Amino acid sequence: MNILAVTACPSGVAHTYMAAEALKKAAEERHHIIKVETQGSIGIENAITENDVKCADVIILTKDMPIKNEARFKNHLVVRVAISDAVKKAAAIIIKVEKHLENK
Amino acid sequence: MNNLITDKMIILDQSLKTKDEVIRTLAQKINNVGRLNDICKYIEAVKKREADFPTSMGFCVAIPHGKSDAVKTSSLAFLRLNEMVKWSEEEKVKYIFMIAVPSENSDDEHLKILAALSRHLMHEDFRKKLMTIQNAHELVDIIENM
């Protein structure tokens, strides 16, 4: 799969980055391509481009905070997850998305 | 620039009984080095964050944090407990990083270190290092060379 994700948490100090790393690690372990944009206290990093969106199979967004520029993902498959789940259960999230796409 | 963490903000192998004690002990360490304006207000911010959602992240690690104008300088404190302490309904913790960040004008350099630390915590080899450090200086080194 070609996965895009955006993470953001209320203080933008820690969970944004823990979730980003957890999703990246889990996706790579299952041999997917992933790019994670972080919207934290140091601003937007690793920004997702229009081109990235074009070739994405699925977009994972954390739902604890409004995601900036969410409109760029309309007409795409978007999965929303709690940031704590992204930190603790990233592998399960990736597997669930895999199954969802297989059954489509 | 002040270091984010110094030897004085690290406690290794202490026994505490409750989450409250852990939060107070770490806040006191940050306060002792003059990095808080108001320790009570800071503790309140940390507890509010915990009440919204506990910051235990699995692997026996918790990262209580407060972003508040009660914080003078971005700081990080670390506590390694001898025995686990109950942190939430589901989780017990042994390794605690407490983060203090001013509500405005936080130093970008500090925030970048905290972001890097958060990412590193997701990796087992990094967590193993935390379990086995012998003294405070080793941890300062690890954080500075992340």
gemmi code that builds the backbone of each chain (N, CA, C; Angstrom):
import gemmi

chains = {
    "A": [
        ("MET", (0.837, -1.197, 0.000), (0.000, 0.000, 0.000), (0.868, 1.243, 0.000)),
        ("ASN", (0.275, 2.301, -0.474), (0.917, 3.593, -0.413), (0.124, 4.425, 0.602)),
        ("ILE", (0.713, 4.615, 1.767), (-0.016, 5.223, 2.880), (0.484, 6.644, 3.141)),
        ("LEU", (-0.461, 7.548, 3.380), (-0.102, 8.881, 3.864), (-0.731, 9.040, 5.234)),
        ("ALA", (-0.078, 9.778, 6.106), (-0.664, 10.024, 7.419), (-0.316, 11.428, 7.871)),
        ("VAL", (-1.217, 11.990, 8.678), (-0.945, 13.278, 9.310), (-1.241, 13.117, 10.797)),
        ("THR", (-0.294, 13.524, 11.642), (-0.513, 13.417, 13.083), (-0.471, 14.800, 13.728)),
        ("ALA", (-1.337, 14.980, 14.737), (-1.380, 16.234, 15.499), (-1.989, 15.942, 16.865)),
        ("CYS", (-1.440, 16.555, 17.905), (-1.990, 16.361, 19.250), (-2.139, 17.718, 19.925)),
        ("PRO", (-2.931, 17.787, 21.020), (-3.239, 19.099, 21.614), (-2.023, 19.956, 21.957)),
        ("SER", (-0.992, 19.398, 22.583), (0.139, 20.270, 22.924), (1.190, 20.298, 21.819)),
        ("GLY", (1.146, 19.298, 20.957), (2.062, 19.282, 19.817), (3.507, 19.045, 20.185)),
        ("VAL", (3.722, 18.508, 21.385), (5.095, 18.364, 21.857), (5.611, 16.929, 21.708)),
        ("ALA", (4.782, 15.965, 22.052), (5.285, 14.594, 22.114), (4.478, 13.587, 21.293)),
        ("HIS", (3.163, 13.525, 21.540), (2.378, 12.453, 20.904), (2.344, 12.559, 19.382)),
        ("THR", (2.360, 13.781, 18.873), (2.403, 13.976, 17.418), (3.551, 13.154, 16.819)),
        ("TYR", (4.694, 13.209, 17.499), (5.899, 12.570, 16.956), (5.966, 11.079, 17.295)),
        ("MET", (5.422, 10.728, 18.457), (5.379, 9.299, 18.802), (4.460, 8.566, 17.837)),
        ("ALA", (3.310, 9.182, 17.557), (2.351, 8.548, 16.642), (2.953, 8.442, 15.237)),
        ("ALA", (3.634, 9.502, 14.800), (4.246, 9.496, 13.467), (5.260, 8.360, 13.357)),
        ("GLU", (6.087, 8.237, 14.374), (7.127, 7.209, 14.341), (6.516, 5.807, 14.418)),
        ("ALA", (5.497, 5.661, 15.253), (4.858, 4.340, 15.410), (4.211, 3.892, 14.097)),
        ("LEU", (3.521, 4.822, 13.418), (2.865, 4.469, 12.147), (3.915, 4.123, 11.093)),
        ("LYS", (4.982, 4.902, 11.062), (6.045, 4.680, 10.084), (6.668, 3.299, 10.301)),
        ("LYS", (6.963, 3.009, 11.551), (7.607, 1.743, 11.897), (6.692, 0.566, 11.528)),
        ("ALA", (5.424, 0.680, 11.917), (4.478, -0.422, 11.673), (4.279, -0.648, 10.175)),
        ("ALA", (4.185, 0.440, 9.410), (3.955, 0.311, 7.969), (5.177, -0.290, 7.275)),
        ("GLU", (6.336, 0.169, 7.679), (7.558, -0.332, 7.034), (7.804, -1.802, 7.364)),
        ("GLU", (7.436, -2.188, 8.574), (7.587, -3.600, 8.945), (6.748, -4.498, 8.050)),
        ("ARG", (5.653, -3.947, 7.534), (4.793, -4.733, 6.644), (5.020, -4.333, 5.177)),
        ("HIS", (6.132, -3.711, 4.937), (6.607, -3.402, 3.578), (5.681, -2.491, 2.777)),
        ("HIS", (5.104, -1.523, 3.471), (4.314, -0.518, 2.762), (5.155, 0.740, 2.599)),
        ("ILE", (4.704, 1.565, 1.665), (5.332, 2.881, 1.527), (4.524, 3.848, 2.378)),
        ("ILE", (5.198, 4.625, 3.179), (4.450, 5.567, 4.026), (5.168, 6.902, 4.134)),
        ("LYS", (4.365, 7.945, 4.180), (4.896, 9.281, 4.465), (4.006, 9.890, 5.536)),
        ("VAL", (4.628, 10.396, 6.585), (3.849, 10.972, 7.683), (4.181, 12.444, 7.857)),
        ("GLU", (3.163, 13.271, 7.747), (3.331, 14.708, 8.013), (3.026, 14.963, 9.487)),
        ("THR", (3.872, 15.737, 10.147), (3.590, 16.076, 11.541), (3.176, 17.537, 11.623)),
        ("GLN", (2.072, 17.781, 12.342), (1.616, 19.148, 12.594), (1.757, 19.377, 14.096)),
        ("GLY", (2.938, 19.811, 14.501), (3.215, 19.950, 15.936), (3.663, 21.341, 16.293)),
        ("SER", (4.288, 21.433, 17.460), (4.678, 22.756, 17.960), (5.810, 23.374, 17.143)),
        ("ILE", (6.541, 22.550, 16.384), (7.586, 23.136, 15.551), (7.095, 23.325, 14.116)),
        ("GLY", (5.763, 23.385, 13.975), (5.189, 23.638, 12.661), (4.944, 22.349, 11.888)),
        ("ILE", (4.712, 22.509, 10.589), (4.439, 21.343, 9.744), (5.763, 20.816, 9.209)),
        ("GLU", (5.993, 19.530, 9.407), (7.220, 18.920, 8.884), (6.852, 17.763, 7.984)),
        ("ASN", (7.741, 17.492, 7.040), (7.539, 16.406, 6.093), (6.179, 16.557, 5.386)),
        ("ALA", (5.921, 17.760, 4.915), (4.610, 18.097, 4.352), (4.235, 17.193, 3.175)),
        ("ILE", (2.989, 16.763, 3.158), (2.457, 15.935, 2.080), (2.126, 16.839, 0.889)),
        ("THR", (2.612, 16.469, -0.281), (2.393, 17.298, -1.462), (1.192, 16.788, -2.263)),
        ("GLU", (0.786, 17.603, -3.204), (-0.325, 17.240, -4.078), (-0.025, 15.917, -4.791)),
        ("ASN", (1.229, 15.799, -5.181), (1.655, 14.593, -5.884), (1.575, 13.349, -4.999)),
        ("ASP", (1.963, 13.515, -3.731), (1.853, 12.407, -2.772), (0.405, 11.925, -2.712)),
        ("VAL", (-0.510, 12.890, -2.640), (-1.929, 12.550, -2.480), (-2.431, 11.774, -3.694)),
        ("LYS", (-1.951, 12.175, -4.863), (-2.397, 11.533, -6.105), (-2.169, 10.027, -6.082)),
        ("CYS", (-1.016, 9.588, -5.573), (-0.732, 8.157, -5.624), (-0.967, 7.425, -4.298)),
        ("ALA", (-1.743, 8.043, -3.412), (-1.999, 7.381, -2.125), (-3.170, 6.416, -2.200)),
        ("ASP", (-3.041, 5.273, -1.507), (-4.166, 4.335, -1.402), (-5.060, 4.690, -0.227)),
        ("VAL", (-4.443, 5.228, 0.798), (-5.213, 5.534, 2.003), (-4.528, 6.660, 2.781)),
        ("ILE", (-5.359, 7.461, 3.453), (-4.837, 8.555, 4.269), (-5.261, 8.276, 5.718)),
        ("ILE", (-4.296, 8.252, 6.611), (-4.615, 8.066, 8.030), (-4.453, 9.412, 8.729)),
        ("LEU", (-5.527, 9.861, 9.395), (-5.458, 11.140, 10.113), (-5.749, 10.911, 11.586)),
        ("THR", (-5.006, 11.563, 12.469), (-5.364, 11.477, 13.881), (-6.516, 12.449, 14.117)),
        ("LYS", (-7.392, 12.099, 15.057), (-8.632, 12.870, 15.178), (-8.743, 13.697, 16.451)),
        ("ASP", (-7.639, 13.870, 17.170), (-7.710, 14.605, 18.436), (-7.679, 16.120, 18.252)),
        ("MET", (-7.174, 16.520, 17.098), (-7.051, 17.950, 16.787), (-7.477, 18.134, 15.348)),
        ("PRO", (-7.998, 19.321, 15.007), (-8.304, 19.550, 13.591), (-7.008, 19.458, 12.770)),
        ("ILE", (-7.072, 18.786, 11.629), (-5.900, 18.661, 10.761), (-5.893, 19.844, 9.786)),
        ("LYS", (-4.753, 20.499, 9.684), (-4.665, 21.649, 8.772), (-4.708, 21.178, 7.323)),
        ("ASN", (-5.356, 21.933, 6.494), (-5.473, 21.650, 5.048), (-6.064, 20.277, 4.758)),
        ("GLU", (-7.075, 19.929, 5.511), (-7.652, 18.598, 5.331), (-8.338, 18.465, 3.973)),
        ("ALA", (-8.748, 19.596, 3.410), (-9.478, 19.577, 2.136), (-8.682, 18.888, 1.026)),
        ("ARG", (-7.347, 18.881, 1.151), (-6.536, 18.266, 0.082), (-6.780, 16.754, -0.027)),
        ("PHE", (-7.414, 16.159, 0.987), (-7.636, 14.706, 0.963), (-9.049, 14.318, 0.525)),
        ("LYS", (-9.856, 15.288, 0.120), (-11.228, 14.920, -0.230), (-11.191, 14.022, -1.474)),
        ("ASN", (-12.190, 13.171, -1.563), (-12.260, 12.155, -2.618), (-11.228, 11.041, -2.440)),
        ("HIS", (-10.589, 10.993, -1.274), (-9.681, 9.884, -0.989), (-10.191, 9.097, 0.217)),
        ("LEU", (-9.720, 7.861, 0.312), (-10.091, 7.049, 1.462), (-9.359, 7.576, 2.688)),
        ("VAL", (-10.138, 8.087, 3.648), (-9.537, 8.643, 4.867), (-9.942, 7.798, 6.066)),
        ("VAL", (-8.954, 7.408, 6.860), (-9.216, 6.655, 8.086), (-8.814, 7.548, 9.252)),
        ("ARG", (-9.716, 7.709, 10.214), (-9.406, 8.555, 11.374), (-9.149, 7.704, 12.607)),
        ("VAL", (-8.064, 7.999, 13.286), (-7.714, 7.211, 14.469), (-7.374, 8.141, 15.638)),
        ("ALA", (-7.617, 7.651, 16.846), (-7.211, 8.420, 18.029), (-5.694, 8.393, 18.108)),
        ("ILE", (-5.113, 9.494, 18.528), (-3.653, 9.549, 18.526), (-3.060, 8.511, 19.488)),
        ("SER", (-3.763, 8.238, 20.580), (-3.238, 7.240, 21.527), (-3.232, 5.852, 20.887)),
        ("ASP", (-4.222, 5.578, 20.027), (-4.224, 4.286, 19.320), (-3.069, 4.220, 18.312)),
        ("ALA", (-2.807, 5.355, 17.671), (-1.690, 5.371, 16.715), (-0.374, 5.084, 17.435)),
        ("VAL", (-0.245, 5.574, 18.660), (0.986, 5.338, 19.423), (1.072, 3.888, 19.867)),
        ("LYS", (-0.053, 3.383, 20.394), (0.003, 2.067, 21.047), (-0.367, 0.913, 20.132)),
        ("LYS", (-1.192, 1.178, 19.115), (-1.689, 0.064, 18.308), (-1.472, 0.299, 16.815)),
        ("ALA", (-0.334, 0.870, 16.473), (-0.081, 1.209, 15.069), (-0.134, -0.038, 14.181)),
        ("ALA", (0.434, -1.143, 14.653), (0.457, -2.356, 13.830), (-0.962, -2.811, 13.522)),
        ("ALA", (-1.827, -2.783, 14.539), (-3.223, -3.206, 14.343), (-3.936, -2.287, 13.350)),
        ("ILE", (-3.634, -1.003, 13.416), (-4.258, -0.040, 12.493), (-3.862, -0.368, 11.051)),
        ("ILE", (-2.577, -0.620, 10.839), (-2.093, -0.905, 9.478), (-2.752, -2.187, 8.938)),
        ("ILE", (-2.846, -3.204, 9.788), (-3.445, -4.477, 9.350), (-4.927, -4.284, 9.012)),
        ("LYS", (-5.605, -3.478, 9.830), (-7.020, -3.217, 9.585), (-7.217, -2.516, 8.238)),
        ("VAL", (-6.351, -1.554, 7.957), (-6.442, -0.827, 6.692), (-6.158, -1.769, 5.520)),
        ("GLU", (-5.173, -2.638, 5.697), (-4.864, -3.630, 4.649), (-6.110, -4.445, 4.311)),
        ("LYS", (-6.767, -4.954, 5.354), (-7.956, -5.800, 5.165), (-9.056, -5.021, 4.485)),
        ("HIS", (-9.245, -3.796, 4.923), (-10.290, -2.949, 4.354), (-10.075, -2.771, 2.850)),
        ("LEU", (-8.831, -2.537, 2.468), (-8.537, -2.311, 1.047), (-8.679, -3.602, 0.235)),
        ("GLU", (-8.305, -4.721, 0.857), (-8.434, -6.017, 0.169), (-9.889, -6.317, -0.167)),
        ("ASN", (-10.779, -5.952, 0.754), (-12.199, -6.277, 0.590), (-12.959, -5.295, -0.280)),
        ("LYS", (-12.274, -4.304, -0.753), (-12.976, -3.287, -1.542), (-13.307, -3.758, -2.942)),
    ],
    "B": [
        ("MET", (22.339, 28.815, 25.243), (21.042, 28.189, 25.540), (21.191, 27.212, 26.705)),
        ("ASN", (20.240, 27.263, 27.621), (20.234, 26.273, 28.698), (20.005, 24.890, 28.129)),
        ("ASN", (20.634, 23.896, 28.738), (20.350, 22.538, 28.298), (18.920, 22.173, 28.679)),
        ("LEU", (18.327, 21.349, 27.844), (16.961, 20.893, 28.117), (16.938, 20.076, 29.405)),
        ("ILE", (17.958, 19.236, 29.559), (18.028, 18.371, 30.738), (19.453, 18.404, 31.306)),
        ("THR", (19.544, 18.409, 32.621), (20.865, 18.349, 33.257), (20.842, 17.230, 34.309)),
        ("ASP", (22.014, 16.901, 34.819), (22.132, 15.855, 35.845), (21.146, 16.054, 36.994)),
        ("LYS", (20.941, 17.334, 37.341), (20.100, 17.648, 38.502), (18.629, 17.331, 38.285)),
        ("MET", (18.251, 17.071, 37.037), (16.839, 16.786, 36.744), (16.624, 15.304, 36.449)),
        ("ILE", (17.547, 14.494, 36.914), (17.450, 13.056, 36.657), (17.507, 12.302, 37.993)),
        ("ILE", (16.561, 11.412, 38.187), (16.536, 10.603, 39.406), (16.543, 9.137, 38.988)),
        ("LEU", (17.534, 8.408, 39.442), (17.611, 6.993, 39.070), (17.335, 6.117, 40.279)),
        ("ASP", (16.481, 5.133, 40.074), (16.259, 4.074, 41.048), (15.744, 4.569, 42.398)),
        ("GLN", (14.604, 5.218, 42.334), (13.927, 5.664, 43.543), (12.633, 4.872, 43.690)),
        ("SER", (12.169, 4.727, 44.933), (10.890, 4.052, 45.160), (9.836, 5.081, 45.521)),
        ("LEU", (8.780, 5.150, 44.718), (7.650, 6.027, 45.022), (6.391, 5.173, 44.910)),
        ("LYS", (5.317, 5.648, 45.554), (4.135, 4.783, 45.607), (3.030, 5.163, 44.631)),
        ("THR", (2.893, 6.468, 44.368), (1.735, 6.878, 43.566), (2.150, 7.802, 42.412)),
        ("LYS", (1.215, 7.898, 41.476), (1.397, 8.793, 40.335), (1.577, 10.239, 40.818)),
        ("ASP", (0.778, 10.624, 41.830), (0.890, 11.967, 42.389), (2.292, 12.255, 42.909)),
        ("GLU", (2.838, 11.293, 43.621), (4.196, 11.454, 44.159), (5.207, 11.622, 43.022)),
        ("VAL", (5.013, 10.837, 41.982), (5.930, 10.908, 40.832), (5.879, 12.301, 40.209)),
        ("ILE", (4.669, 12.804, 39.991), (4.508, 14.118, 39.358), (5.116, 15.218, 40.236)),
        ("ARG", (4.831, 15.136, 41.539), (5.369, 16.159, 42.452), (6.893, 16.116, 42.515)),
        ("THR", (7.430, 14.899, 42.589), (8.884, 14.737, 42.714), (9.602, 15.301, 41.488)),
        ("LEU", (9.087, 14.995, 40.310), (9.736, 15.476, 39.090), (9.572, 16.996, 38.940)),
        ("ALA", (8.374, 17.504, 39.259), (8.134, 18.951, 39.163), (9.080, 19.689, 40.109)),
        ("GLN", (9.271, 19.112, 41.292), (10.168, 19.717, 42.282), (11.591, 19.823, 41.723)),
        ("LYS", (12.027, 18.783, 41.025), (13.377, 18.791, 40.430), (13.512, 19.940, 39.429)),
        ("ILE", (12.478, 20.108, 38.602), (12.525, 21.176, 37.586), (12.490, 22.541, 38.279)),
        ("ASN", (11.702, 22.619, 39.348), (11.597, 23.867, 40.102), (12.914, 24.206, 40.811)),
        ("ASN", (13.571, 23.177, 41.336), (14.822, 23.384, 42.081), (15.905, 24.072, 41.250)),
        ("VAL", (15.879, 23.843, 39.939), (16.901, 24.481, 39.109), (16.384, 25.794, 38.515)),
        ("GLY", (15.280, 26.284, 39.071), (14.795, 27.621, 38.717), (14.146, 27.739, 37.355)),
        ("ARG", (13.502, 26.663, 36.901), (12.920, 26.726, 35.562), (11.403, 26.882, 35.539)),
        ("LEU", (10.802, 26.987, 36.740), (9.355, 27.205, 36.802), (9.080, 28.547, 37.483)),
        ("ASN", (7.988, 29.199, 37.066), (7.551, 30.421, 37.755), (6.652, 30.064, 38.918)),
        ("ASP", (5.901, 28.971, 38.744), (4.856, 28.644, 39.705), (4.648, 27.130, 39.679)),
        ("ILE", (5.224, 26.448, 40.663), (5.202, 24.983, 40.641), (3.767, 24.439, 40.778)),
        ("CYS", (2.934, 25.106, 41.598), (1.556, 24.611, 41.790), (0.777, 24.675, 40.480)),
        ("LYS", (0.941, 25.788, 39.795), (0.228, 25.982, 38.538), (0.729, 24.987, 37.481)),
        ("TYR", (2.026, 24.736, 37.496), (2.589, 23.769, 36.548), (2.027, 22.369, 36.816)),
        ("ILE", (2.026, 21.961, 38.088), (1.506, 20.634, 38.448), (0.031, 20.511, 38.036)),
        ("GLU", (-0.703, 21.605, 38.219), (-2.104, 21.620, 37.808), (-2.240, 21.341, 36.302)),
        ("ALA", (-1.363, 21.983, 35.515), (-1.398, 21.793, 34.051), (-1.078, 20.341, 33.688)),
        ("VAL", (-0.113, 19.762, 34.391), (0.266, 18.368, 34.127), (-0.909, 17.440, 34.467)),
        ("LYS", (-1.516, 17.706, 35.610), (-2.628, 16.841, 36.050), (-3.836, 16.969, 35.131)),
        ("LYS", (-4.055, 18.178, 34.644), (-5.177, 18.373, 33.730), (-4.944, 17.554, 32.458)),
        ("ARG", (-3.705, 17.597, 31.976), (-3.361, 16.827, 30.784), (-3.576, 15.329, 31.043)),
        ("GLU", (-3.183, 14.871, 32.223), (-3.352, 13.459, 32.575), (-4.831, 13.092, 32.670)),
        ("ALA", (-5.643, 14.040, 33.189), (-7.075, 13.768, 33.331), (-7.731, 13.676, 31.955)),
        ("ASP", (-7.283, 14.507, 31.004), (-7.814, 14.442, 29.638), (-7.503, 13.084, 29.038)),
        ("PHE", (-6.268, 12.675, 29.198), (-5.839, 11.367, 28.713), (-4.482, 11.025, 29.313)),
        ("PRO", (-4.388, 9.892, 30.007), (-3.103, 9.550, 30.639), (-1.991, 9.442, 29.600)),
        ("THR", (-0.789, 9.865, 29.987), (0.314, 9.903, 29.022), (1.183, 8.644, 29.034)),
        ("SER", (0.704, 7.612, 29.701), (1.449, 6.349, 29.605), (1.354, 5.881, 28.154)),
        ("MET", (2.460, 5.391, 27.619), (2.505, 5.108, 26.177), (2.837, 3.649, 25.895)),
        ("GLY", (2.706, 2.785, 26.913), (3.114, 1.407, 26.746), (4.574, 1.266, 27.116)),
        ("PHE", (5.057, 0.051, 27.153), (6.472, -0.241, 27.466), (6.901, 0.302, 28.838)),
        ("CYS", (5.950, 0.503, 29.763), (6.272, 1.008, 31.111), (6.801, 2.433, 31.101)),
        ("VAL", (6.509, 3.186, 30.056), (6.982, 4.570, 29.957), (5.785, 5.528, 30.013)),
        ("ALA", (5.954, 6.632, 30.737), (4.951, 7.709, 30.700), (5.666, 9.027, 30.449)),
        ("ILE", (4.948, 9.941, 29.802), (5.557, 11.250, 29.517), (4.611, 12.373, 29.934)),
        ("PRO", (4.391, 12.531, 31.261), (3.538, 13.630, 31.702), (4.095, 14.959, 31.194)),
        ("HIS", (3.214, 15.824, 30.710), (3.723, 17.125, 30.276), (2.752, 18.262, 30.523)),
        ("GLY", (3.336, 19.400, 30.759), (2.542, 20.595, 30.961), (3.089, 21.706, 30.094)),
        ("LYS", (2.157, 22.297, 29.313), (2.513, 23.475, 28.525), (1.802, 24.614, 29.222)),
        ("SER", (2.567, 25.514, 29.831), (1.932, 26.493, 30.711), (2.821, 27.719, 30.866)),
        ("ASP", (2.181, 28.861, 31.165), (3.005, 30.047, 31.421), (3.658, 29.959, 32.803)),
        ("ALA", (3.372, 28.884, 33.526), (4.086, 28.626, 34.787), (5.498, 28.106, 34.534)),
        ("VAL", (5.802, 27.848, 33.259), (7.132, 27.329, 32.903), (7.999, 28.468, 32.359)),
        ("LYS", (9.192, 28.580, 32.905), (10.110, 29.638, 32.468), (10.916, 29.171, 31.251)),
        ("THR", (11.538, 27.996, 31.387), (12.421, 27.464, 30.345), (12.015, 26.028, 30.038)),
        ("SER", (11.972, 25.663, 28.770), (11.650, 24.282, 28.405), (12.588, 23.331, 29.125)),
        ("SER", (12.023, 22.304, 29.711), (12.825, 21.392, 30.521), (12.323, 19.967, 30.408)),
        ("LEU", (13.241, 19.069, 30.714), (12.919, 17.655, 30.704), (13.504, 17.062, 31.983)),
        ("ALA", (12.711, 16.247, 32.670), (13.222, 15.562, 33.861), (12.926, 14.083, 33.693)),
        ("PHE", (13.753, 13.248, 34.297), (13.580, 11.803, 34.120), (13.648, 11.097, 35.464)),
        ("LEU", (12.783, 10.113, 35.609), (12.775, 9.304, 36.826), (12.712, 7.828, 36.444)),
        ("ARG", (13.647, 7.064, 36.993), (13.574, 5.607, 36.843), (13.217, 5.038, 38.205)),
        ("LEU", (12.068, 4.381, 38.263), (11.571, 3.850, 39.536), (12.113, 2.448, 39.798)),
        ("ASN", (12.176, 2.111, 41.071), (12.537, 0.732, 41.431), (11.378, -0.216, 41.183)),
        ("GLU", (10.184, 0.253, 41.552), (9.009, -0.584, 41.340), (7.994, 0.192, 40.508)),
        ("MET", (7.165, -0.549, 39.797), (6.135, 0.067, 38.957), (5.154, 0.880, 39.800)),
        ("VAL", (4.627, 1.931, 39.182), (3.569, 2.726, 39.794), (2.384, 2.722, 38.844)),
        ("LYS", (1.167, 2.617, 39.398), (-0.021, 2.612, 38.549), (-0.223, 3.999, 37.931)),
        ("TRP", (-0.327, 4.043, 36.622), (-0.432, 5.339, 35.930), (-1.838, 5.599, 35.381)),
        ("SER", (-2.491, 4.527, 34.935), (-3.866, 4.667, 34.444), (-4.580, 3.374, 34.793)),
        ("GLU", (-5.842, 3.273, 34.400), (-6.596, 2.045, 34.688), (-5.883, 0.829, 34.115)),
        ("GLU", (-5.261, 1.007, 32.959), (-4.655, -0.159, 32.292), (-3.155, -0.284, 32.486)),
        ("GLU", (-2.502, 0.806, 32.854), (-1.039, 0.757, 32.746), (-0.267, 1.105, 34.008)),
        ("LYS", (0.842, 0.383, 34.168), (1.801, 0.719, 35.215), (3.073, 1.199, 34.516)),
        ("VAL", (3.810, 2.064, 35.190), (5.021, 2.589, 34.553), (6.219, 2.526, 35.495)),
        ("LYS", (7.378, 2.555, 34.877), (8.625, 2.527, 35.631), (9.578, 3.648, 35.178)),
        ("TYR", (9.396, 4.111, 33.963), (10.273, 5.149, 33.397), (9.413, 6.361, 33.062)),
        ("ILE", (9.768, 7.494, 33.630), (8.923, 8.674, 33.425), (9.767, 9.860, 32.963)),
        ("PHE", (9.371, 10.409, 31.821), (9.965, 11.659, 31.341), (8.944, 12.753, 31.591)),
        ("MET", (9.299, 13.755, 32.362), (8.380, 14.869, 32.544), (8.837, 16.042, 31.699)),
        ("ILE", (7.890, 16.578, 30.947), (8.199, 17.661, 30.014), (7.539, 18.950, 30.503)),
        ("ALA", (8.292, 20.027, 30.499), (7.745, 21.345, 30.834), (8.053, 22.284, 29.679)),
        ("VAL", (7.004, 22.896, 29.148), (7.180, 23.801, 28.006), (6.393, 25.084, 28.279)),
        ("PRO", (7.001, 26.241, 28.059), (6.244, 27.499, 28.228), (5.112, 27.577, 27.206)),
        ("SER", (4.013, 28.262, 27.552), (2.882, 28.293, 26.614), (3.208, 29.089, 25.364)),
        ("GLU", (4.105, 30.081, 25.509), (4.492, 30.826, 24.308), (6.010, 30.948, 24.241)),
        ("ASN", (6.483, 31.311, 23.087), (7.912, 31.556, 22.882), (8.805, 30.401, 23.325)),
        ("SER", (8.333, 29.190, 23.119), (9.185, 28.046, 23.440), (10.376, 28.058, 22.498)),
        ("ASP", (11.469, 27.597, 23.011), (12.672, 27.532, 22.192), (12.545, 26.382, 21.187)),
        ("ASP", (12.651, 26.717, 19.923), (12.498, 25.718, 18.868), (13.470, 24.550, 19.021)),
        ("GLU", (14.675, 24.892, 19.438), (15.719, 23.878, 19.572), (15.285, 22.828, 20.600)),
        ("HIS", (14.707, 23.287, 21.703), (14.216, 22.375, 22.739), (13.070, 21.517, 22.219)),
        ("LEU", (12.170, 22.157, 21.495), (11.010, 21.416, 20.978), (11.456, 20.338, 19.997)),
        ("LYS", (12.511, 20.644, 19.253), (13.038, 19.652, 18.303), (13.627, 18.454, 19.046)),
        ("ILE", (14.288, 18.732, 20.169), (14.847, 17.629, 20.959), (13.710, 16.767, 21.521)),
        ("LEU", (12.647, 17.434, 22.001), (11.516, 16.681, 22.550), (10.840, 15.847, 21.467)),
        ("ALA", (10.764, 16.392, 20.264), (10.190, 15.639, 19.147), (11.057, 14.416, 18.841)),
        ("ALA", (12.367, 14.626, 18.844), (13.285, 13.516, 18.555), (13.199, 12.455, 19.651)),
        ("LEU", (13.104, 12.911, 20.905), (12.984, 11.959, 22.018), (11.702, 11.131, 21.869)),
        ("SER", (10.606, 11.803, 21.534), (9.330, 11.101, 21.364), (9.460, 10.014, 20.304)),
        ("ARG", (10.124, 10.345, 19.214), (10.313, 9.348, 18.148), (11.197, 8.202, 18.630)),
        ("HIS", (12.282, 8.545, 19.326), (13.203, 7.501, 19.794), (12.532, 6.534, 20.758)),
        ("LEU", (11.609, 7.069, 21.561), (10.952, 6.211, 22.557), (10.158, 5.077, 21.923)),
        ("MET", (9.835, 5.203, 20.658), (9.075, 4.153, 19.988), (9.969, 2.971, 19.600)),
        ("HIS", (11.260, 3.088, 19.815), (12.180, 2.025, 19.400), (12.753, 1.286, 20.608)),
        ("GLU", (12.726, -0.030, 20.505), (13.104, -0.861, 21.638), (14.560, -0.657, 22.061)),
        ("ASP", (15.469, -0.516, 21.090), (16.881, -0.376, 21.462), (17.113, 0.881, 22.296)),
        ("PHE", (16.352, 1.936, 21.988), (16.475, 3.172, 22.769), (15.949, 2.965, 24.188)),
        ("ARG", (14.811, 2.282, 24.293), (14.239, 2.041, 25.630), (15.163, 1.165, 26.464)),
        ("LYS", (15.817, 0.231, 25.804), (16.754, -0.639, 26.536), (17.877, 0.172, 27.154)),
        ("LYS", (18.343, 1.182, 26.415), (19.398, 2.055, 26.943), (18.939, 2.725, 28.240)),
        ("LEU", (17.668, 3.177, 28.235), (17.145, 3.863, 29.423), (17.133, 2.950, 30.635)),
        ("MET", (16.881, 1.674, 30.367), (16.787, 0.728, 31.471), (18.145, 0.475, 32.096)),
        ("THR", (19.203, 0.632, 31.285), (20.504, 0.162, 31.754), (21.504, 1.279, 32.080)),
        ("ILE", (21.107, 2.556, 31.907), (22.090, 3.607, 32.214), (22.513, 3.526, 33.687)),
        ("GLN", (23.781, 3.844, 33.928), (24.355, 3.703, 35.273), (24.289, 5.009, 36.056)),
        ("ASN", (24.319, 6.126, 35.340), (24.302, 7.408, 36.057), (23.631, 8.485, 35.200)),
        ("ALA", (23.337, 9.606, 35.874), (22.593, 10.680, 35.221), (23.324, 11.204, 33.989)),
        ("HIS", (24.632, 11.257, 34.087), (25.378, 11.848, 32.986), (25.199, 11.070, 31.673)),
        ("GLU", (25.087, 9.754, 31.812), (24.867, 8.924, 30.609), (23.594, 9.334, 29.882)),
        ("LEU", (22.550, 9.633, 30.659), (21.281, 10.022, 30.035), (21.402, 11.387, 29.353)),
        ("VAL", (22.080, 12.325, 30.028), (22.285, 13.649, 29.423), (22.996, 13.473, 28.076)),
        ("ASP", (23.993, 12.607, 28.070), (24.734, 12.313, 26.835), (23.816, 11.756, 25.746)),
        ("ILE", (22.985, 10.801, 26.129), (22.068, 10.174, 25.158), (21.158, 11.233, 24.544)),
        ("ILE", (20.583, 12.086, 25.408), (19.645, 13.109, 24.916), (20.380, 14.118, 24.031)),
        ("GLU", (21.587, 14.492, 24.440), (22.313, 15.501, 23.663), (22.796, 14.967, 22.320)),
        ("ASN", (22.986, 13.659, 22.248), (23.504, 13.088, 20.999), (22.438, 12.369, 20.179)),
        ("MET", (21.179, 12.676, 20.441), (20.106, 12.002, 19.730), (20.088, 12.355, 18.251)),
    ],
}
model = gemmi.Model(1)
for chain_id, residues in chains.items():
    chain = gemmi.Chain(chain_id)
    for i, (resn, *xyz) in enumerate(residues, 1):
        res = gemmi.Residue()
        res.name, res.seqid = resn, gemmi.SeqId(i, " ")
        for name, pos in zip(("N", "CA", "C"), xyz):
            atom = gemmi.Atom()
            atom.name, atom.element = name, gemmi.Element(name[0])
            atom.pos, atom.b_iso = gemmi.Position(*pos), 0.0
            res.add_atom(atom)
        chain.add_residue(res)
    model.add_chain(chain)
structure = gemmi.Structure()
structure.add_model(model)
structure.setup_entities()
